[in-house]
């Protein structure tokens, strides 16, 4: 149906309808603009949320599968936030801006069509007005003619009137009759014209204008439908990407592995230490016999000393004093059996071996337990090696560039790369020095054997309590390694201690002795040089040695050293991995592998 033929008399209503259509487009434009604002704010809020939950610094636990999954979730949520920003941009560019531009065009087109309609109506009204004027002129001329005609008949019948007066009235009547005829003809012509204009207006001109208005309104409706589709397409374009992000999150959730995370906890926090041995049984009968044997030996030693006998000490050195066994800590770590043989004391069961004091991080990670220290050192070595590889690649690239410049000087000056090559060389030197430092720290662990815990040495007493024969522990039976003290592995000759060679060139340590540490004292025992007769300032030094590594310790039985420090060796290693040394008035034990004979 056509508006021009069906709604020819509804000009006002069509005017209101088209205006309401423009208002509808404008209303939808405002809706999309608000929707675009919501998407922008949502994306910003989502990114703010992600930033709030992102780690501020490197988290050591990021290699856990749960943390990795959560990090992947945050990463994919960032992608989702970006997709919502794309929705907002698409709505702004493809819908809002185009609708705003279309509304302006629509208003201009509507105004033009209704102006054309008003113009045609104005022309018709002008024709009707002119018709009314000609009709009024014709009526007036006709009335004048009738009046003059009546006057002529009245004068013509009056005998008293002269012929001249009658002739005058005749001429007046004829003139007004002619004017009447002219006005009549003009009125007829204008009537025909007005009728024609009216027919054209209602049959051609106004329907044509209304048809254009109808086309404009239908175009508006179709255009609005297209923008509805664009609105939906703006969301559909990013839905596959959002779906992929969600699929990635789902896959990351499927990669969570409780067993792997549990193993990571062990790997990260494992110290390499072992729990303490079982509590030993206190045998008062054997203790009494040991005390009696010890008193007898002390008396014999006093008699021998008075006779001036010269005896060899445990290290193979000869002194003019009485036989000096491995005194101080050596004597403390050894107890006498009933037969006079020596055996090592077990590590005490104290809380100090379980609780660790807070220490500041150190460059060589020595504040960490051995396993963690080894892991951190290796990680540092890998990082430095990666930096060296990167710098080497940069150096190779600059070298190739310099060769190209040398072959073709038009491309550049070969000397222009010297400054950068020099800077890279200095950086490589520093990195290599740093790498050597950490490799030196890491080399301390290359010969270390794993920590282990041995069976309880009091099992003989348990057997005796069960009615089984009591078998004493033979000399040299390995004991549990100390807590927190690294033990050199003698199985690697390449890592053999530089102090393992005695003065006569033979090994001074008994290989059957288990590696032990002076820190295996009872909690209530501590070293005091004044109370221990074996730690005598008059003890002659065997030779001097230099510390090749720094050794730090809080154990009062050990002696801390600085790298390169020269000390006196009082007793050599007897196979337990420790050497007794003296620095000034301080004495203690240090790891044999840390010393180099001078």
CORSUL-V388613 format. One record per residue. N is the residue number from 1. SS is DSSP state (alpha for helix, beta for strand, coil for the rest). PHI is phi in radians with two decimals (999 if undefined). PSI is psi in degrees with one decimal (999 if undefined). Layout:
BEGIN
n=<N;N>
ss=<SS;SS>
phi=<PHI;PHI>
psi=<PSI;PSI>
END
This chain:
BEGIN
n=<1;2;3;4;5;6;7;8;9;10;11;12;13;14;15;16;17;18;19;20;21;22;23;24;25;26;27;28;29;30;31;32;33;34;35;36;37;38;39;40;41;42;43;44;45;46;47;48;49;50;51;52;53;54;55;56;57;58;59;60;61;62;63;64;65;66;67;68;69;70;71;72;73;74;75;76;77;78;79;80;81;82;83;84;85;86;87;88;89;90;91;92;93;94;95;96;97;98;99;100;101;102;103;104;105;106;107;108;109;110;111;112;113;114;115;116;117;118;119;120;121;122;123;124;125;126;127;128;129;130;131;132;133;134;135;136;137;138;139;140;141;142;143;144;145;146;147;148;149;150;151;152;153;154;155;156;157;158;159;160;161;162;163;164;165;166;167;168;169;170;171;172;173;174;175;176;177;178;179;180;181;182;183;184;185;186;187;188;189;190;191;192;193;194;195;196;197;198;199;200;201;202;203;204;205;206;207;208;209;210;211;212;213;214;215;216;217;218;219;220;221;222;223;224;225;226;227;228;229;230;231;232;233;234;235;236;237;238;239;240;241;242;243;244;245;246;247;248;249;250;251;252;253;254;255;256;257;258;259;260;261;262;263;264;265;266;267;268;269;270;271;272;273;274;275;276;277;278;279;280;281;282;283;284;285;286;287;288;289;290;291;292;293;294;295;296;297;298;299;300;301;302;303;304;305;306;307;308;309;310;311;312;313;314;315;316;317;318;319;320;321;322;323;324;325;326;327;328;329;330;331;332;333;334;335;336;337;338;339;340;341;342;343;344;345;346;347;348;349;350;351;352;353;354;355;356;357;358;359;360;361;362;363;364;365;366;367;368;369;370;371;372;373;374;375;376;377;378;379;380;381;382;383;384;385;386;387;388;389;390;391;392;393;394;395;396;397;398;399;400;401;402;403;404;405;406;407;408;409;410;411;412;413;414;415;416;417;418;419;420;421;422;423;424;425;426;427;428;429;430;431;432;433;434;435;436;437;438;439;440;441;442;443;444;445;446;447;448;449;450;451;452;453;454;455;456;457;458;459;460;461;462;463;464;465;466;467;468;469;470;471;472;473;474;475;476;477;478;479;480;481;482;483;484;485;486;487;488;489;490;491;492;493;494;495;496;497;498;499;500;501;502;503;504;505;506;507;508;509;510;511;512;513;514;515;516;517;518;519;520;521;522;523;524;525;526;527;528;529;530;531;532;533;534;535;536;537;538;539;540;541;542;543;544;545;546;547;548;549;550;551;552;553;554;555;556;557;558;559;560;561;562;563;564;565;566;567;568;569;570;571;572;573;574;575;576;577;578;579;580;581;582;583;584;585;586;587;588;589;590;591;592;593;594;595;596;597;598>
ss=<coil;coil;alpha;alpha;alpha;alpha;coil;coil;coil;coil;alpha;alpha;alpha;alpha;alpha;alpha;alpha;alpha;alpha;alpha;alpha;alpha;alpha;alpha;alpha;alpha;alpha;alpha;alpha;alpha;alpha;alpha;alpha;alpha;alpha;alpha;alpha;alpha;alpha;alpha;alpha;alpha;alpha;alpha;alpha;alpha;alpha;alpha;alpha;alpha;alpha;alpha;alpha;coil;coil;coil;coil;coil;coil;coil;coil;coil;coil;coil;alpha;alpha;alpha;alpha;alpha;alpha;alpha;alpha;alpha;alpha;alpha;alpha;alpha;alpha;alpha;alpha;alpha;alpha;alpha;alpha;alpha;alpha;alpha;alpha;alpha;alpha;alpha;alpha;alpha;alpha;alpha;alpha;alpha;alpha;alpha;alpha;alpha;alpha;alpha;alpha;alpha;alpha;alpha;alpha;alpha;alpha;alpha;alpha;alpha;alpha;alpha;alpha;alpha;alpha;alpha;alpha;alpha;alpha;alpha;alpha;alpha;alpha;alpha;alpha;alpha;alpha;alpha;alpha;alpha;alpha;alpha;alpha;alpha;alpha;alpha;alpha;alpha;alpha;alpha;alpha;alpha;alpha;alpha;alpha;alpha;alpha;alpha;alpha;alpha;alpha;alpha;alpha;alpha;coil;coil;coil;coil;coil;alpha;alpha;alpha;alpha;alpha;alpha;alpha;alpha;alpha;alpha;alpha;alpha;alpha;alpha;alpha;alpha;alpha;alpha;alpha;alpha;alpha;alpha;alpha;alpha;alpha;alpha;alpha;alpha;alpha;alpha;alpha;alpha;alpha;alpha;alpha;alpha;alpha;alpha;alpha;alpha;alpha;alpha;alpha;alpha;alpha;alpha;alpha;alpha;alpha;alpha;alpha;alpha;alpha;alpha;alpha;alpha;alpha;alpha;alpha;alpha;alpha;alpha;alpha;alpha;alpha;alpha;alpha;alpha;alpha;alpha;alpha;alpha;alpha;alpha;alpha;alpha;alpha;alpha;alpha;alpha;alpha;alpha;alpha;alpha;alpha;alpha;alpha;alpha;alpha;alpha;alpha;alpha;coil;coil;coil;alpha;alpha;alpha;alpha;alpha;alpha;alpha;alpha;alpha;alpha;alpha;alpha;coil;coil;coil;coil;coil;coil;coil;coil;coil;coil;coil;coil;coil;coil;alpha;alpha;alpha;alpha;alpha;alpha;alpha;alpha;alpha;alpha;alpha;alpha;alpha;alpha;alpha;alpha;alpha;alpha;alpha;alpha;alpha;alpha;alpha;coil;coil;coil;coil;coil;beta;coil;coil;coil;coil;coil;beta;coil;coil;coil;coil;coil;coil;coil;coil;coil;coil;alpha;alpha;alpha;alpha;coil;beta;beta;beta;coil;coil;coil;coil;coil;beta;beta;beta;coil;coil;coil;coil;coil;coil;alpha;alpha;alpha;coil;coil;coil;coil;coil;coil;coil;coil;coil;coil;coil;coil;coil;coil;coil;coil;alpha;alpha;alpha;alpha;alpha;alpha;alpha;alpha;alpha;alpha;alpha;alpha;alpha;alpha;alpha;alpha;alpha;alpha;alpha;alpha;alpha;alpha;alpha;alpha;alpha;alpha;alpha;alpha;alpha;alpha;alpha;alpha;alpha;alpha;alpha;alpha;alpha;alpha;coil;coil;coil;coil;coil;coil;alpha;alpha;alpha;alpha;alpha;alpha;alpha;alpha;alpha;alpha;alpha;alpha;alpha;alpha;alpha;alpha;alpha;alpha;alpha;alpha;alpha;alpha;alpha;alpha;alpha;alpha;alpha;alpha;alpha;alpha;coil;coil;coil;coil;beta;coil;coil;coil;coil;coil;coil;coil;coil;coil;coil;alpha;alpha;alpha;alpha;alpha;alpha;alpha;coil;coil;coil;coil;coil;coil;coil;coil;coil;coil;coil;coil;coil;coil;coil;coil;coil;coil;coil;coil;coil;coil;beta;coil;coil;coil;coil;alpha;alpha;alpha;coil;coil;coil;coil;coil;beta;coil;coil;coil;coil;coil;beta;coil;coil;coil;coil;coil;coil;coil;coil;coil;coil;coil;coil;coil;coil;coil;coil;coil;coil;coil;coil;coil;coil;coil;coil;coil;coil;coil;coil;coil;coil;coil;coil;coil;coil;coil;beta;beta;beta;beta;beta;coil;coil;coil;beta;coil;coil;coil;coil;coil;coil;beta;coil;coil;beta;coil;coil;coil;coil;beta;beta;beta;beta;beta;beta;coil;coil;coil;coil;coil;coil;beta;beta;beta;beta;beta;beta;coil;coil;beta;beta;beta;beta;beta;beta;alpha;alpha;alpha;beta;beta;beta;coil>
phi=<999;-1.86;-1.17;-1.16;-1.67;-1.52;-2.13;-1.13;-1.82;-2.02;-1.02;-1.13;-1.18;-1.14;-1.10;-1.20;-1.12;-1.13;-1.17;-1.14;-1.13;-1.13;-1.10;-1.13;-1.11;-1.14;-1.12;-1.14;-1.07;-1.12;-1.08;-1.14;-1.10;-1.16;-1.13;-1.11;-1.13;-1.11;-1.09;-1.11;-1.15;-1.14;-1.09;-1.13;-1.14;-1.15;-1.16;-1.12;-1.09;-1.11;-1.11;-1.16;-1.77;-1.36;-1.13;-1.22;-2.44;-1.14;-1.62;-1.16;-1.71;-1.22;-1.49;-1.20;-1.11;-1.19;-1.18;-1.09;-1.11;-1.14;-1.09;-1.15;-1.07;-1.11;-1.11;-1.23;-1.16;-1.10;-1.10;-1.12;-1.07;-1.11;-1.16;-1.18;-1.14;-1.12;-1.05;-1.08;-1.14;-1.12;-1.11;-1.22;-1.40;-1.60;-2.10;-1.11;-1.13;-1.16;-1.15;-1.09;-1.15;-1.18;-1.08;-1.08;-1.10;-1.11;-1.12;-1.11;-1.13;-1.08;-1.08;-1.13;-1.09;-1.28;-1.19;-1.09;-1.11;-1.18;-1.14;-1.11;-1.14;-1.15;-1.13;-1.10;-1.12;-1.15;-1.15;-1.13;-1.15;-1.13;-1.08;-1.09;-1.21;-1.17;-1.15;-1.14;-1.18;-1.12;-1.10;-1.13;-1.15;-1.15;-1.09;-1.17;-1.13;-1.10;-1.16;-1.20;-1.20;-1.10;-1.18;-1.14;-1.11;-1.12;-1.25;-1.15;-1.51;-1.45;-1.29;-1.35;-1.43;-1.42;-1.15;-1.15;-1.14;-1.13;-1.16;-1.15;-1.11;-1.16;-1.13;-1.11;-1.14;-1.12;-1.15;-1.26;-1.17;-1.11;-1.12;-1.11;-1.12;-1.13;-1.09;-1.16;-1.07;-1.10;-1.12;-1.11;-1.09;-1.17;-1.10;-1.09;-1.16;-1.14;-1.07;-1.13;-1.06;-1.19;-1.11;-1.07;-1.13;-1.50;-1.81;-2.19;-1.18;-1.12;-1.05;-1.14;-1.16;-1.12;-1.15;-1.14;-1.14;-1.11;-1.07;-1.07;-1.20;-1.15;-1.12;-1.06;-1.14;-1.12;-1.12;-1.12;-1.10;-1.10;-1.28;-1.08;-1.15;-1.10;-1.05;-1.18;-1.15;-1.05;-1.47;-1.17;-1.10;-1.72;-1.06;-1.06;-1.18;-1.11;-1.08;-1.12;-1.06;-1.18;-1.13;-1.12;-1.10;-1.13;-1.13;-1.11;-1.11;-1.27;-1.51;-1.14;-2.28;-1.13;-1.12;-1.11;-1.14;-1.10;-1.16;-1.10;-1.07;-1.11;-1.11;-1.34;-1.84;-1.17;-1.71;1.53;-1.50;-2.15;-1.13;-1.20;-1.20;-1.17;-1.15;-1.41;-1.42;-1.47;-1.83;-1.14;-1.14;-1.15;-1.11;-1.14;-1.09;-1.11;-1.11;-1.15;-1.08;-1.13;-1.14;-1.11;-1.14;-1.15;-1.13;-1.09;-1.15;-1.17;-1.13;-1.10;-1.13;-1.18;-1.36;1.37;-1.25;-1.89;-2.15;-1.41;-1.50;-1.15;-1.59;1.60;-1.60;-1.97;-2.25;-1.51;-1.52;-1.12;-0.99;-1.71;-1.24;-1.15;-1.35;1.03;-1.22;-1.07;-1.24;-1.20;-1.36;-2.14;-2.10;-1.69;-1.47;-1.12;-1.53;1.57;-1.31;-1.72;-2.45;-1.48;-1.48;-1.28;-1.14;-1.25;-1.65;-2.27;-1.23;-1.16;-1.48;-1.84;-1.72;-1.99;-1.30;-1.23;-2.20;-1.39;-1.05;-2.08;-1.14;-1.66;1.04;-1.25;-1.34;-1.68;-1.10;-0.93;-1.10;-1.21;-1.08;-1.09;-1.15;-1.18;-1.11;-1.13;-1.11;-1.13;-1.10;-1.11;-1.10;-1.15;-1.11;-1.12;-1.14;-1.11;-1.06;-1.13;-1.17;-1.14;-1.09;-1.11;-1.14;-1.09;-1.11;-1.16;-1.12;-1.11;-1.10;-1.13;-1.13;-1.13;-1.10;-1.18;-1.34;-2.39;-1.19;-1.21;-1.34;2.92;-1.53;-1.05;-1.27;-1.21;-1.61;-1.11;-1.11;-1.19;-1.10;-1.13;-1.12;-1.14;-1.08;-1.11;-1.14;-1.12;-1.07;-1.11;-1.13;-1.18;-1.10;-1.14;-1.10;-1.09;-1.09;-1.26;-1.15;-1.16;-1.10;-1.21;-1.15;-1.13;-1.63;-1.15;-1.83;-1.50;-1.59;-1.09;-1.29;-2.54;-2.10;-1.73;-1.20;-1.16;-1.46;-1.66;-1.12;-1.10;-1.20;-1.13;-1.09;-1.12;-1.15;-1.48;1.63;-1.56;-1.16;-1.52;-1.92;-1.26;-1.28;-1.22;-1.14;1.64;-1.13;-1.09;-1.99;-1.08;-1.24;-1.25;-1.44;1.43;-1.92;-1.20;-1.99;-1.12;-1.62;-1.30;-1.28;-1.93;-1.14;-1.16;-1.79;-1.06;-1.20;-1.20;-1.66;-1.34;-1.64;-1.35;-1.18;-1.71;1.50;-1.87;-1.22;-1.62;-1.71;-1.50;-1.19;-1.42;-1.41;-1.32;-1.17;-2.31;-2.36;-1.10;-1.28;-1.54;-1.42;-1.15;-1.07;-1.54;-1.81;-2.53;-1.39;-2.47;-1.06;-1.34;-1.55;-1.72;-1.19;-1.28;-1.58;-1.89;-1.15;-1.47;-1.11;-1.35;-1.29;-1.22;-2.99;-1.89;-2.40;-2.03;-1.35;-1.51;-2.34;-1.35;-2.26;-1.96;-2.75;-1.87;-1.32;-1.15;-1.49;-1.83;-2.11;-1.27;-2.25;-1.80;-1.11;1.55;-1.29;-1.75;-2.36;-1.68;-1.64;-1.64;-2.45;-1.41;-1.16;-1.78;1.97;-1.69;1.54;-2.25;-2.17;-1.48;-2.34;-2.42;-2.31;1.18;-1.69;-1.78;-2.26;3.06;-1.92;-2.33;-1.07;-1.09;-1.23;-1.55;-1.92;-2.32;-1.14;-1.77>
psi=<148.3;137.0;-30.6;-34.6;-34.5;-29.2;37.1;-22.9;12.3;45.5;-47.4;-42.1;-36.4;-36.3;-43.0;-37.4;-46.9;-34.8;-39.8;-32.2;-42.1;-39.1;-36.1;-42.2;-41.6;-38.6;-42.6;-36.9;-43.1;-37.8;-47.3;-36.9;-42.7;-36.7;-41.2;-37.5;-39.9;-42.9;-41.4;-46.0;-37.2;-43.6;-42.7;-42.9;-38.2;-41.8;-37.2;-40.6;-44.0;-41.7;-37.4;-29.5;-1.3;145.0;132.5;-31.6;176.1;123.5;129.4;-18.4;16.0;-16.3;-1.1;144.7;-33.5;-42.2;-39.2;-42.4;-43.3;-39.6;-39.1;-38.0;-45.7;-39.2;-45.1;-32.4;-31.8;-40.7;-39.6;-41.2;-39.5;-36.9;-36.4;-32.8;-37.9;-37.9;-46.2;-42.9;-41.4;-42.8;-37.8;-45.0;-44.5;-15.7;-60.7;-53.0;-41.7;-38.6;-40.2;-42.6;-40.1;-35.8;-41.1;-45.8;-40.6;-42.3;-42.7;-43.6;-43.1;-44.7;-39.1;-45.5;-44.0;-25.8;-39.6;-42.2;-40.8;-35.0;-45.1;-39.3;-35.8;-40.9;-42.1;-42.2;-35.9;-40.3;-41.4;-37.8;-42.4;-36.1;-43.1;-35.9;-44.2;-34.9;-41.6;-38.2;-40.5;-42.6;-42.9;-42.8;-37.2;-43.2;-39.0;-39.0;-43.8;-38.4;-44.0;-32.1;-44.1;-37.6;-37.7;-44.9;-38.4;-42.8;-37.5;-31.1;-15.4;119.1;-19.0;-14.9;146.7;165.4;-33.9;-41.8;-39.2;-39.7;-35.7;-45.3;-32.6;-44.4;-38.2;-42.3;-43.9;-38.3;-42.5;-28.3;-40.6;-40.9;-36.7;-42.8;-39.6;-47.7;-35.4;-46.3;-43.4;-40.2;-41.3;-44.5;-44.2;-35.3;-43.5;-42.2;-42.1;-42.3;-40.1;-45.7;-38.8;-41.2;-44.8;-39.3;-47.3;-19.7;-24.2;-59.3;-54.1;-42.3;-35.8;-41.4;-44.6;-32.9;-41.8;-37.8;-38.8;-44.5;-40.4;-44.3;-39.4;-36.9;-39.7;-42.7;-44.9;-39.4;-40.9;-38.0;-38.4;-38.6;-27.1;-43.0;-41.1;-37.1;-46.0;-38.9;-32.9;-32.2;-38.6;-30.5;-32.9;-11.1;-40.8;-39.2;-41.8;-38.8;-40.1;-40.9;-43.5;-36.0;-39.5;-40.4;-40.8;-41.1;-39.8;-38.4;-33.5;-18.3;-2.7;127.8;111.6;-38.8;-42.9;-41.6;-39.2;-40.9;-34.1;-39.3;-43.1;-44.7;-38.3;-39.5;-0.4;129.2;-19.2;-2.2;166.2;157.0;160.0;159.6;171.2;155.6;136.0;149.4;134.4;114.3;99.9;-33.2;-47.6;-35.3;-40.0;-44.5;-38.7;-40.7;-39.6;-45.1;-39.0;-39.0;-40.6;-43.0;-35.3;-39.7;-44.1;-39.0;-35.8;-41.3;-43.9;-38.9;-38.3;-29.3;-9.1;27.1;146.4;121.8;154.7;139.9;179.3;-21.6;-2.1;3.5;155.4;129.0;164.5;-1.7;179.0;161.0;119.1;102.3;180.0;88.5;-175.0;-117.2;-30.7;-42.7;-31.9;-38.7;-5.7;137.6;159.1;135.7;-179.2;-30.6;6.6;-8.0;160.6;145.5;151.6;146.9;145.5;160.3;135.8;153.8;89.5;158.5;-17.4;-21.1;-9.2;-32.1;132.2;139.1;151.9;126.7;154.0;145.1;141.2;162.3;-34.6;10.0;25.5;-9.2;-9.6;159.7;160.2;-47.9;-44.0;-36.9;-43.6;-41.4;-43.7;-37.9;-43.7;-38.2;-41.9;-40.6;-42.1;-40.7;-45.8;-39.4;-38.3;-38.9;-40.0;-43.4;-40.7;-43.0;-34.9;-39.1;-42.9;-38.9;-43.2;-40.3;-43.8;-36.1;-43.4;-38.9;-41.6;-37.8;-39.5;-43.5;-36.2;-34.4;-31.9;95.4;-13.9;-25.3;-25.8;171.5;123.9;-31.1;-11.2;-19.2;-5.2;-40.2;-43.9;-40.1;-38.6;-42.2;-40.8;-39.0;-43.0;-40.6;-39.3;-39.6;-44.9;-41.9;-38.9;-38.6;-43.0;-38.2;-42.5;-37.3;-47.3;-31.9;-34.8;-41.3;-41.9;-25.8;-19.0;-26.0;-6.4;-30.6;12.1;137.9;156.8;153.4;143.9;158.0;130.2;168.3;160.2;136.8;-4.1;12.2;-24.7;-38.5;-35.9;-41.8;-39.6;-39.0;-28.2;1.9;6.6;156.8;142.0;120.2;116.7;153.9;122.3;158.1;136.6;-1.2;131.2;143.3;167.5;141.4;151.8;160.6;126.6;1.6;117.9;139.9;121.2;142.6;114.7;-7.1;-12.1;103.1;-25.5;-24.7;16.4;147.1;141.1;-13.1;4.9;-10.1;122.3;-179.3;-25.8;7.3;1.2;160.1;129.5;-12.6;146.1;122.2;-16.1;-11.2;137.2;145.2;127.3;177.9;145.0;-16.5;0.3;39.6;160.1;153.8;-32.9;3.4;136.2;157.7;134.5;110.5;-28.2;-29.8;-20.2;117.3;-20.4;-26.7;82.8;137.1;-19.8;-3.3;128.2;138.1;137.5;-44.2;-179.1;150.4;158.8;138.1;119.0;-15.3;155.7;140.2;115.0;141.2;151.7;0.6;124.3;-15.7;-14.6;165.1;119.0;143.5;153.8;152.5;128.8;-2.0;138.2;131.5;167.2;134.6;120.0;-40.4;137.5;168.0;128.6;18.6;-5.1;1.4;8.4;145.8;134.8;127.7;168.7;138.6;102.9;-121.7;4.4;136.3;153.0;-173.8;144.3;155.6;132.3;-33.8;-10.1;-5.1;150.5;122.2;132.4;999>
END
